[in-house]
């Protein structure tokens, strides 16, 4: 988890939480302005002081909010913020990763490339794994961060990346992945999958009541 991206997400959730407790009268902007006015200078503020200030701006305790979003390693829950602002977030369609066809497909003309799921980077001419997300073919096969990818089925992988080589395979194909891990060559059998849809959709909740619709309008138009 990148604390940069999570920090931005928590900032959004905190903004919505402040708006919810204050009936839309105060926001994250008010919190940051007050923090600057009170703590600007060489000392700054502690985490406890910031949390206390957030509760002051909200007009309500926020201990549970910070415990849930900052102190816990679990996934963030966007639903309370979305409800406050009269929004809906739709998950991407669940694509098949095991090579099975959806409705109407027989698999004969499928040109979908195989998907490994590992993220890579070129380092000094070497194709190196930088991230192995869970529930990907790479994760299930045991590929690790730091592995150097050398070949698939004895065909040398270009240092530029995986896409061209994986274009010769289809979801469900079994390949032998040659890697170098801490100086030792290894062969790892991998069953390639189908890359899932990753686009989420944020829409206006047409069923939101007037209070939430007004909160959404203030949130969109707020330039303070």
C-alpha positions in Angstrom: 0.0 0.0 0.0 1.4 3.4 -1.0 0.9 5.9 1.8 0.7 8.6 -0.8 -2.4 7.2 -2.5 -3.9 6.0 0.8 -3.2 9.5 2.3 -5.1 11.1 -0.6 -8.0 8.7 -0.1 -8.1 9.3 3.6 -8.1 13.0 2.9 -11.3 12.6 0.8 -12.9 10.5 3.5 -12.0 13.0 6.2 -13.4 15.8 4.1 -16.7 14.0 3.8 -16.7 13.1 7.5 -16.2 16.8 8.5 -19.0 17.8 6.1 -21.3 15.1 7.6 -20.8 16.2 11.2 -21.1 19.9 10.5 -24.1 19.6 8.2 -21.9 20.8 5.3 -20.7 24.0 7.0 -17.0 22.8 7.4 -14.6 20.8 5.4 -11.0 19.6 5.1 -10.1 23.1 3.9 -11.3 24.6 7.2 -9.3 22.0 9.1 -6.1 22.7 7.2 -6.5 26.5 7.6 -7.1 26.2 11.3 -4.0 23.9 11.6 -1.9 26.5 9.8 -3.2 29.3 12.0 -2.6 27.5 15.2 0.5 25.5 14.5 2.5 27.2 11.7 6.1 27.5 12.6 9.1 25.4 13.4 7.3 23.0 15.8 4.3 22.0 13.7 1.8 19.7 15.3 1.7 16.1 16.6 -0.7 13.5 15.3 -2.7 13.7 18.5 -3.0 17.5 18.1 -4.2 17.2 14.5 -6.8 14.6 15.5 -8.0 16.8 18.3 -8.2 19.8 15.9 -10.2 17.6 13.4 -12.7 16.8 16.2 -13.0 20.4 17.0 -13.8 21.4 13.4 -16.2 18.5 13.1 -17.9 19.3 16.4 -17.8 15.6 17.3 -15.3 12.9 18.3 -13.5 11.3 15.4 -11.6 8.6 17.3 -13.5 5.8 15.5 -12.9 7.4 12.1 -9.1 7.6 12.6 -9.0 4.1 14.1 -10.7 2.7 11.0 -8.9 4.7 8.3 -5.4 5.4 9.7 -4.7 3.0 12.6 -6.0 -0.1 10.8 -4.3 -1.9 7.9 -7.7 -3.0 6.5 -9.3 -1.7 3.3 -10.9 1.7 3.4 -14.7 1.9 3.4 -15.9 4.6 1.0 -19.6 3.9 1.5 -20.2 6.5 4.4 -18.6 9.3 2.4 -20.4 8.4 -0.7 -23.7 8.3 1.1 -23.0 11.7 2.7 -22.3 13.2 -0.8 -25.1 11.4 -2.6 -22.8 9.4 -4.8 -22.5 5.8 -6.0 -19.4 3.8 -6.8 -19.8 0.8 -9.1 -17.2 -2.0 -9.2 -15.7 -3.1 -12.5 -17.2 -6.2 -14.2 -15.7 -9.4 -13.1 -13.7 -10.7 -16.0 -12.5 -14.4 -16.3 -8.9 -15.0 -15.5 -8.9 -18.7 -16.2 -9.5 -18.6 -19.9 -13.2 -19.4 -19.7 -15.5 -17.6 -22.2 -18.3 -15.3 -21.3 -21.8 -15.5 -22.8 -21.8 -16.1 -26.5 -18.1 -17.0 -26.9 -16.7 -20.3 -28.0 -13.1 -19.4 -27.5 -12.1 -20.1 -31.1 -11.5 -16.5 -32.2 -10.5 -15.0 -28.8 -7.5 -12.8 -29.4 -7.2 -11.7 -25.7 -3.6 -11.9 -24.7 -2.5 -13.9 -21.6 -2.1 -12.1 -18.4 0.6 -12.6 -15.7 -0.5 -9.9 -13.4 3.0 -9.0 -12.1 4.2 -5.4 -12.5 7.7 -5.0 -13.8 10.4 -2.3 -14.5 13.6 -2.3 -16.6 16.6 -1.9 -14.3 20.0 -1.7 -16.0 18.8 -3.8 -18.9 17.1 -6.4 -16.7 13.3 -7.0 -16.5 12.6 -7.0 -12.8 9.4 -7.7 -10.9 8.4 -4.7 -8.8 5.0 -5.8 -7.5 3.0 -9.0 -7.3 -0.7 -8.2 -6.5 -2.8 -10.9 -4.8 -5.1 -13.0 -6.8 -3.0 -12.8 -10.0 -1.4 -15.7 -11.9 2.0 -14.5 -10.8 1.0 -14.5 -7.2 -0.5 -18.0 -7.4 2.6 -19.3 -9.1 5.0 -17.9 -6.5 6.6 -15.1 -8.4 8.3 -12.7 -6.0 9.3 -9.0 -6.0 12.9 -8.7 -7.1 12.7 -11.7 -9.5 14.4 -11.1 -12.9 12.2 -12.4 -15.7 14.3 -14.1 -18.4 12.1 -16.2 -20.7 8.7 -17.9 -21.3 8.9 -21.4 -22.7 12.6 -20.8 -23.5 11.9 -17.7 -25.5 13.9 -14.7 -24.3 11.8 -11.9 -22.8 12.7 -8.4 -24.1 13.9 -6.0 -21.5 11.3 -3.5 -22.7 8.5 -5.5 -21.0 6.2 -8.5 -21.1 3.3 -7.3 -23.3 4.8 -8.3 -26.7 5.7 -11.8 -25.5 2.4 -12.4 -23.7 0.5 -11.4 -26.8 1.5 -14.9 -28.2 -0.4 -16.6 -25.4 -4.1 -16.8 -24.5 -5.8 -16.9 -21.1 -5.6 -20.5 -19.8 -2.3 -21.2 -21.5 0.3 -22.9 -19.3 3.8 -21.5 -19.7 7.2 -22.2 -18.1 8.6 -18.9 -16.7 12.4 -18.8 -16.4 13.5 -16.4 -13.6 16.7 -15.4 -11.8 16.2 -15.1 -8.0 19.2 -14.0 -5.9 21.5 -15.4 -8.6 19.8 -18.8 -8.9 17.9 -19.8 -12.1 14.4 -21.2 -11.5 11.6 -22.4 -13.7 8.1 -21.6 -12.5 5.0 -23.1 -14.2 2.3 -20.4 -14.6 -1.2 -20.6 -15.9 -1.9 -17.3 -17.5 -5.2 -15.5 -16.9 -7.4 -12.9 -18.4 -6.7 -9.3 -17.3 -9.7 -8.0 -15.2 -11.5 -4.8 -15.8 -10.1 -2.2 -13.6 -12.3 0.9 -14.2 -14.7 1.9 -11.5 -17.6 4.2 -12.2 -18.6 7.1 -9.9 -22.1 8.4 -10.5 -24.7 10.6 -8.9 -27.1 8.7 -6.7 -30.5 9.6 -8.2 -32.2 8.3 -5.0 -30.3 10.7 -2.7 -32.6 12.9 -0.5 -32.4 16.7 -0.7 -30.0 16.9 2.2 -27.4 14.7 0.5 -28.0 16.3 -2.9 -27.3 19.7 -1.3 -24.1 18.3 0.3 -23.0 17.0 -3.1 -23.6 20.4 -4.7 -21.6 22.2 -1.9 -18.8 19.7 -2.3 -18.6 20.2 -6.1 -18.9 24.0 -5.9 -16.7 24.6 -2.8 -13.8 26.9 -3.8 -13.0 28.0 -0.3 
